[in-house]
Amino acid sequence: EGSSLLGRLVVSNKGRKLGEVADLIFDAKSGEILHIVLKNPTDYVNKIGLEKTKDGQFLVPFSAVLSIGDFIIIAEEELV
């Protein structure tokens, strides 16, 4: 369930912390999760050039998610 992901730590498969889950962006028709909206982004996030919302929040494409457990692990090579 999407709400259980909120606040969860987002890390890369290279061991870098990216931030925490602030929100999820869904496709209205399919209900598929498209992006993770980050809160408390680390300095590293600024360097990798992620897409941003109109409010300046960083977006992680959900297609880059490798696994979801205590953390959400992202394939860093999918971000660039």
DSSP file (Angstrom, degrees, kcal/mol; ACC not computed):
  #  RESIDUE AA STRUCTURE BP1 BP2  ACC     N-H-->O    O-->H-N    N-H-->O    O-->H-N    TCO  KAPPA ALPHA  PHI   PSI    X-CA   Y-CA   Z-CA
    1    1 A E    >         0   0    0      0, 0.0     3,-0.9     0, 0.0     4,-0.3   0.000 360.0 360.0 360.0 137.5    0.0    0.0    0.0
    2    2 A G  G >>  +     0   0    0      1,-0.2     3,-1.9     2,-0.2     4,-0.5   0.852 360.0  59.3 -59.4 -41.0    1.3    3.4   -1.0
    3    3 A S  G >4 S+     0   0    0      1,-0.3     3,-0.9     2,-0.2    -1,-0.2   0.784  96.2  63.1 -64.5 -25.3    0.8    5.2    2.3
    4    4 A S  G <4 S+     0   0    0     -3,-0.9    -1,-0.3     1,-0.2    -2,-0.2   0.641  97.1  59.7 -73.4 -11.4    3.0    2.7    4.1
    5    5 A L  G X4 S+     0   0    0     -3,-1.9     3,-2.1    -4,-0.3    16,-0.3   0.683  78.0 112.3 -85.4 -19.2    5.9    4.0    1.9
    6    6 A L  T << S+     0   0    0     -3,-0.9    16,-0.2    -4,-0.5     3,-0.1  -0.305  85.3  12.5 -62.1 133.2    5.6    7.5    3.2
    7    7 A G  T 3  S+     0   0    0     14,-3.0    -1,-0.3     1,-0.3     2,-0.1   0.319  92.8 139.3  84.9  -8.2    8.6    8.6    5.3
    8    8 A R    <   -     0   0    0     -3,-2.1    13,-2.0    13,-0.1    -1,-0.3  -0.431  59.7-105.9 -72.2 144.6   10.7    5.6    4.2
    9    9 A L  E     -Ab  20  71A   0     61,-0.5    63,-2.9    11,-0.2     2,-0.5  -0.471  27.1-148.8 -72.1 136.3   14.3    6.2    3.4
   10   10 A V  E     +Ab  19  72A   0      9,-3.4     8,-3.1    61,-0.2     9,-1.3  -0.942  23.8 170.9-109.1 121.7   15.3    6.1   -0.2
   11   11 A V  E     -Ab  17  73A   0     61,-2.7    63,-2.6    -2,-0.5     6,-0.2  -0.899  28.3-119.1-128.1 157.0   18.9    4.9   -1.0
   12   12 A S  E >   - b   0  74A   0      4,-3.0     3,-1.9    -2,-0.3    63,-0.2  -0.509  28.8-111.6 -90.8 164.3   20.8    4.0   -4.1
   13   13 A N  T 3  S+     0   0    0     61,-2.2    62,-0.1     1,-0.3    -1,-0.1   0.516 119.2  63.2 -71.1  -3.5   22.2    0.6   -5.0
   14   14 A K  T 3  S-     0   0    0     60,-0.2    -1,-0.3     2,-0.1    61,-0.1   0.262 124.2-103.5-100.2   8.8   25.6    2.3   -4.6
   15   15 A G  S <  S+     0   0    0     -3,-1.9     2,-0.4     1,-0.3    -2,-0.1   0.639  74.9 139.8  84.2  14.9   24.8    2.9   -0.9
   16   16 A R        -     0   0    0     28,-0.0    -4,-3.0     2,-0.0     2,-0.4  -0.788  50.8-129.6 -97.1 134.0   24.0    6.6   -1.2
   17   17 A K  E     +A   11   0A   0     -2,-0.4    -6,-0.2    -6,-0.2    27,-0.2  -0.643  25.6 177.7 -78.2 132.4   21.2    8.1    0.8
   18   18 A L  E     -     0   0A   0     -8,-3.1    24,-1.7     1,-0.4     2,-0.3   0.744  47.5 -91.1-105.1 -32.7   18.8   10.2   -1.5
   19   19 A G  E     -A   10   0A   0     -9,-1.3    -9,-3.4    22,-0.3    -1,-0.4  -0.987  47.7 -61.5 153.0-157.2   16.1   11.3    1.0
   20   20 A E  E     -AC   9  39A   0     19,-2.6    19,-2.7    -2,-0.3     2,-0.6  -0.865  50.8 -94.0-124.8 159.7   12.8   10.1    2.3
   21   21 A V  E     + C   0  38A   0    -13,-2.0   -14,-3.0   -16,-0.3    17,-0.2  -0.628  41.6 168.3 -75.8 117.3    9.4    9.5    0.6
   22   22 A A  E     -     0   0A   0     15,-3.6     2,-0.3    -2,-0.6    16,-0.2   0.789  66.2 -23.9 -92.7 -37.3    7.3   12.6    0.8
   23   23 A D  E     - C   0  37A   0     14,-1.3    14,-2.9   -18,-0.1    -1,-0.4  -0.961  57.0-121.4-164.2 170.0    4.6   11.5   -1.6
   24   24 A L  E     - C   0  36A   0     -2,-0.3     2,-0.6    12,-0.2    12,-0.2  -0.976  16.2-143.5-125.6 141.9    3.9    9.3   -4.6
   25   25 A I  E     - C   0  35A   0     10,-2.5     9,-3.6    -2,-0.4    10,-1.4  -0.932  23.0-166.3-107.7 124.0    2.6   10.3   -8.0
   26   26 A F  E     - C   0  33A   0     -2,-0.6     2,-0.6     7,-0.3     7,-0.2  -0.735  28.3-112.3-107.6 153.3    0.2    7.9   -9.6
   27   27 A D     >  -     0   0    0      5,-2.8     4,-2.5    -2,-0.3     5,-0.1  -0.776  29.7-141.8 -77.5 124.2   -1.2    7.5  -13.1
   28   28 A A  T  4 S+     0   0    0     -2,-0.6    -1,-0.1     1,-0.2    -2,-0.0   0.838  94.1  41.4 -62.0 -35.1   -4.8    8.5  -12.7
   29   29 A K  T  4 S+     0   0    0      1,-0.1    -1,-0.2     3,-0.1    -2,-0.0   0.955 126.4  27.2 -79.0 -51.7   -6.1    5.8  -15.1
   30   30 A S  T  4 S-     0   0    0      2,-0.1    -2,-0.2     1,-0.0    -1,-0.1   0.726  91.2-132.3 -87.3 -21.9   -4.0    2.8  -14.3
   31   31 A G     <  +     0   0    0     -4,-2.5    -3,-0.1     1,-0.3     2,-0.1   0.500  55.1 149.6  79.7   2.4   -3.2    3.5  -10.7
   32   32 A E        -     0   0    0     -5,-0.1    -5,-2.8     1,-0.1     2,-0.5  -0.434  53.5-115.0 -69.9 141.2    0.4    2.7  -11.4
   33   33 A I  E     +C   26   0A   0     -7,-0.2    -7,-0.3     1,-0.2     3,-0.1  -0.673  36.3 175.3 -77.0 126.3    3.0    4.6   -9.3
   34   34 A L  E     +     0   0A   0     -9,-3.6    28,-2.9    -2,-0.5    29,-0.5   0.840  58.1   7.6 -98.2 -44.6    5.0    6.9  -11.6
   35   35 A H  E     -CD  25  61A   0    -10,-1.4   -10,-2.5    26,-0.3     2,-0.5  -0.963  55.4-134.7-141.0 153.7    7.3    8.8   -9.3
   36   36 A I  E     -CD  24  60A   0     24,-2.7    24,-2.8    -2,-0.3     2,-0.5  -0.948  25.0-143.4-101.6 129.2    8.5    9.0   -5.7
   37   37 A V  E     -CD  23  59A   0    -14,-2.9   -15,-3.6    -2,-0.5   -14,-1.3  -0.843  20.8-139.9 -92.9 127.0    8.6   12.6   -4.4
   38   38 A L  E     -C   21   0A   0     20,-2.6     2,-0.3    -2,-0.5    20,-0.3  -0.622  17.0-169.1 -91.1 144.7   11.5   13.1   -2.1
   39   39 A K  E    S+C   20   0A   0    -19,-2.7   -19,-2.6    -2,-0.3   -16,-0.0  -0.909  74.4  19.5-120.2 159.3   11.7   15.1    1.1
   40   40 A N  S    S-     0   0    0     -2,-0.3    -1,-0.2   -21,-0.2   -19,-0.0   0.917  85.8-163.5  50.2  50.3   14.9   16.0    3.0
   41   41 A P        -     0   0    0      0, 0.0   -22,-0.3     0, 0.0    -1,-0.1  -0.320  12.4-124.0 -65.0 146.6   17.0   15.4   -0.1
   42   42 A T    >>  -     0   0    0    -24,-1.7     3,-0.9   -25,-0.1     4,-0.7  -0.375  26.0-104.1 -82.1 167.0   20.7   14.9    0.4
   43   43 A D  H >> S+     0   0    0      1,-0.2     4,-0.9     2,-0.2     3,-0.7   0.831 119.5  66.3 -59.0 -31.9   23.3   17.1   -1.3
   44   44 A Y  H >> S+     0   0    0      1,-0.2     4,-1.1   -27,-0.2     3,-0.7   0.854  90.8  62.1 -60.0 -35.4   24.0   14.1   -3.6
   45   45 A V  H <>>S+     0   0    0     -3,-0.9     5,-0.8     1,-0.3     4,-0.5   0.865  98.5  56.8 -60.2 -36.8   20.5   14.4   -5.1
   46   46 A N  H <<5S+     0   0    0     -4,-0.7     3,-0.5    -3,-0.7    -1,-0.3   0.836 105.5  52.5 -61.7 -32.2   21.5   17.9   -6.4
   47   47 A K  H <<5S+     0   0    0     -4,-0.9    -1,-0.2    -3,-0.7    -2,-0.2   0.753 102.3  56.4 -78.1 -25.3   24.4   16.4   -8.3
   48   48 A I  H  <5S-     0   0    0     -4,-1.1    -1,-0.2    -3,-0.4    -2,-0.2   0.514 100.7-127.8 -93.4  -2.1   22.5   13.7  -10.2
   49   49 A G  T  <5 -     0   0    0     -4,-0.5    -3,-0.1    -3,-0.5    -2,-0.1   0.916  34.1-174.5  66.5  48.1   20.1   16.1  -11.9
   50   50 A L      < -     0   0    0     -5,-0.8    -1,-0.1     1,-0.1    10,-0.1  -0.379  33.1 -96.9 -71.3 154.0   16.7   14.5  -11.0
   51   51 A E        -     0   0    0      8,-0.5     8,-3.0    -2,-0.1     2,-0.3  -0.345  44.3-146.8 -62.4 151.5   13.5   15.8  -12.5
   52   52 A K  B     -F   58   0B   0      6,-0.2     6,-0.2    -3,-0.1     2,-0.1  -0.886   9.4-118.1-124.5 156.5   11.7   18.2  -10.2
   53   53 A T    >   -     0   0    0      4,-2.9     3,-2.1    -2,-0.3     6,-0.0  -0.330  43.8 -97.9 -76.3 171.1    8.0   19.1   -9.4
   54   54 A K  T 3  S+     0   0    0      1,-0.3    -1,-0.1     2,-0.1    -2,-0.0   0.735 128.3  57.3 -64.6 -19.3    6.9   22.7  -10.1
   55   55 A D  T 3  S-     0   0    0      2,-0.1    -1,-0.3     0, 0.0     0, 0.0   0.387 123.7-106.0 -89.2   3.0    7.4   23.2   -6.4
   56   56 A G  S <  S+     0   0    0     -3,-2.1     2,-0.3     1,-0.3    -2,-0.1   0.586  71.8 143.1  86.3  10.4   11.1   22.2   -6.7
   57   57 A Q        -     0   0    0      1,-0.1    -4,-2.9   -18,-0.0    -1,-0.3  -0.650  53.5-112.0 -84.0 142.6   10.7   18.8   -5.0
   58   58 A F  B     -F   52   0B   0    -20,-0.3   -20,-2.6    -2,-0.3     2,-0.4  -0.464  26.2-148.9 -76.4 143.8   12.9   16.0   -6.5
   59   59 A L  E     -D   37   0A   0     -8,-3.0    -8,-0.5   -22,-0.2   -22,-0.2  -0.943   6.1-162.1-114.9 131.7   11.2   13.1   -8.4
   60   60 A V  E     -D   36   0A   0    -24,-2.8   -24,-2.7    -2,-0.4     2,-0.1  -0.961  29.1-120.4-108.3 122.5   12.6    9.6   -8.5
   61   61 A P  E >   -D   35   0A   0      0, 0.0     3,-2.0     0, 0.0   -26,-0.3  -0.422  13.2-139.4 -62.8 131.7   11.1    7.5  -11.3
   62   62 A F  G >  S+     0   0    0    -28,-2.9     3,-1.7     1,-0.3   -27,-0.2   0.760  99.5  71.9 -65.3 -22.5    9.4    4.5   -9.8
   63   63 A S  G 3  S+     0   0    0    -29,-0.5    -1,-0.3     1,-0.3   -28,-0.1   0.704  90.2  61.1 -63.6 -18.5   10.8    2.4  -12.7
   64   64 A A  G <  S+     0   0    0     -3,-2.0    11,-3.2    14,-0.1     2,-0.3   0.525  76.8 114.8 -85.8  -5.9   14.2    2.8  -11.0
   65   65 A V  E <   +E   74   0A   0     -3,-1.7     9,-0.3     9,-0.2     3,-0.1  -0.497  37.6 177.4 -70.0 126.1   13.1    1.0   -7.8
   66   66 A L  E     -     0   0A   0      7,-3.4     2,-0.3     1,-0.4     8,-0.2   0.839  65.0  -9.1 -92.8 -44.4   14.9   -2.3   -7.3
   67   67 A S  E     -E   73   0A   0      6,-1.3     6,-2.7     2,-0.0     2,-0.5  -0.996  51.9-145.0-156.0 155.7   13.4   -3.3   -4.0
   68   68 A I  E     +E   72   0A   0     -2,-0.3     4,-0.2     4,-0.2     2,-0.1  -0.983  47.4 113.2-126.5 119.0   11.2   -2.1   -1.2
   69   69 A G  S    S-     0   0    0      2,-3.0    -2,-0.0    -2,-0.5     0, 0.0  -0.331  92.2 -24.8-145.9-128.9   11.9   -3.2    2.4
   70   70 A D  S    S+     0   0    0     -2,-0.1   -61,-0.5   -62,-0.1     2,-0.3   0.835 141.6  25.2 -62.7 -30.4   13.0   -1.2    5.4
   71   71 A F  E    S-b    9   0A   0    -63,-0.1    -2,-3.0   -61,-0.0     2,-0.6  -0.815  86.0-118.7-121.6 164.9   14.5    1.1    2.7
   72   72 A I  E     -bE  10  68A   0    -63,-2.9   -61,-2.7    -2,-0.3     2,-0.5  -0.955  31.4-151.6-103.9 120.1   13.5    1.8   -0.9
   73   73 A I  E     -bE  11  67A   0     -6,-2.7    -7,-3.4    -2,-0.6    -6,-1.3  -0.819   9.8-162.8-101.3 128.4   16.5    0.8   -3.0
   74   74 A I  E     -bE  12  65A   0    -63,-2.6   -61,-2.2    -2,-0.5     2,-0.9  -0.856  24.7-120.8-111.4 139.2   16.9    2.7   -6.3
   75   75 A A    >   -     0   0    0    -11,-3.2     3,-1.7    -2,-0.4     4,-0.3  -0.714  24.2-158.6 -77.0 107.2   19.1    1.7   -9.3
   76   76 A E  G >  S+     0   0    0     -2,-0.9     3,-1.8     1,-0.3     4,-0.4   0.846  87.9  61.5 -60.4 -35.1   21.4    4.7   -9.6
   77   77 A E  G 3  S+     0   0    0      1,-0.3     3,-0.4     2,-0.2    -1,-0.3   0.706  97.3  60.7 -66.1 -17.2   22.2    4.0  -13.2
   78   78 A E  G <  S+     0   0    0     -3,-1.7    -1,-0.3     1,-0.2    -2,-0.2   0.547  94.9  64.9 -82.1  -7.5   18.5    4.4  -14.0
   79   79 A L    <         0   0    0     -3,-1.8    -1,-0.2    -4,-0.3    -2,-0.2   0.655 360.0 360.0 -91.9 -16.5   18.6    8.0  -12.7
   80   80 A V              0   0    0     -4,-0.4    -1,-0.2    -3,-0.4    -2,-0.1   0.430 360.0 360.0-108.6 360.0   20.9    9.6  -15.3
